[in-house]
Amino acid sequence: MSTLVLTLLRFGFLALLWLFVFAVVITVRKDVYGSQVRDRRRRVPRRDSVPAPTPQPQKSTPRAPTLAVTGGPLAGTTLPLGQASIVVGRSPDSALVLDDTYSSSRHARIYHNDGQWWIEDLDSTNGTFVSGKRISTPTPLPPGASIVIGKTTMELRR
């Protein structure tokens, strides 16, 4: 082979080697720093010149159940539950995004069926625990029962 071809092959191999190194660095960086959690709330500009309306007494309506985070990095967070199912996990598409290395991307699903709330583990690696017991099938979720996913503890409140 000519020296020109050998030189081009060497530079091509060197370029592929650097691409591999950059891919490894990007993968390690994502693994170490985790995924970015995006704020899904809309930011409303604050108007200080308009006085706040006085609160009107409201009629007593039944409150919608909520999922309250009682322990972990998101302690104090509440998520109102409607009739649609919600997914809890690390994925940005989840309704409750956990920045926890012990939770899966799509870890568990909470849904309403026949007047009862249910929780289902979505084949997570580290499992979902309800009242201290690991679940493997869809399980009824009574109000006040503790749900543990990784380092996060939550409960259903009515």
PEJO-V448762 format. One record per backbone hydrogen bond with DSSP energy under -0.5 kcal/mol. CO is the residue of the C=O (numbers start at 1). NH is the residue of the N-H. E is the energy in kcal/mol with one decimal. If there is no record, write none. Layout:
co: [CO;CO]
nh: [NH;NH]
e: [E;E]
This chain:
co: [2;3;4;5;6;7;8;9;10;11;12;13;14;15;16;17;18;19;20;21;22;23;24;25;26;27;28;29;30;36;38;42;43;46;49;59;65;66;66;67;68;68;69;71;72;74;77;79;83;86;87;87;88;88;89;91;95;96;96;97;98;100;104;104;105;107;108;109;110;111;113;116;117;118;119;120;121;128;129;129;130;133;135;139;140;142;145;146;147;147;148;149;152;153;153;154;155;156;157]
nh: [6;7;8;9;10;11;12;13;14;15;16;17;18;19;20;21;22;23;24;25;26;27;28;29;30;31;32;33;34;38;40;44;45;48;51;61;81;68;157;79;70;155;76;153;75;77;69;67;112;110;95;96;107;108;98;94;97;89;98;99;100;103;90;107;91;122;88;120;86;118;116;113;141;111;139;109;123;135;131;148;133;130;128;119;142;145;156;131;149;154;129;152;149;70;71;147;68;144;66]
e: [-2.0;-2.3;-2.3;-2.5;-2.2;-2.3;-2.5;-2.6;-2.4;-2.4;-2.3;-2.3;-2.1;-2.2;-2.1;-2.1;-2.5;-2.2;-2.2;-2.4;-2.4;-2.1;-2.6;-2.4;-2.3;-2.0;-2.6;-2.6;-1.4;-0.6;-0.6;-0.6;-0.5;-0.7;-0.6;-0.7;-2.9;-0.7;-3.2;-2.1;-0.7;-2.3;-2.9;-2.2;-1.6;-2.0;-3.2;-2.7;-0.5;-2.5;-1.6;-1.4;-1.5;-2.0;-2.5;-1.9;-0.5;-1.9;-0.6;-0.5;-1.3;-1.6;-2.1;-0.6;-2.0;-2.8;-2.9;-2.7;-2.6;-3.2;-1.3;-3.0;-3.6;-2.2;-2.8;-2.8;-0.8;-2.6;-0.5;-2.9;-1.7;-2.7;-0.5;-2.5;-0.7;-1.8;-0.7;-3.0;-0.5;-2.7;-2.2;-2.2;-2.7;-2.1;-2.0;-3.3;-2.8;-2.7;-2.9]
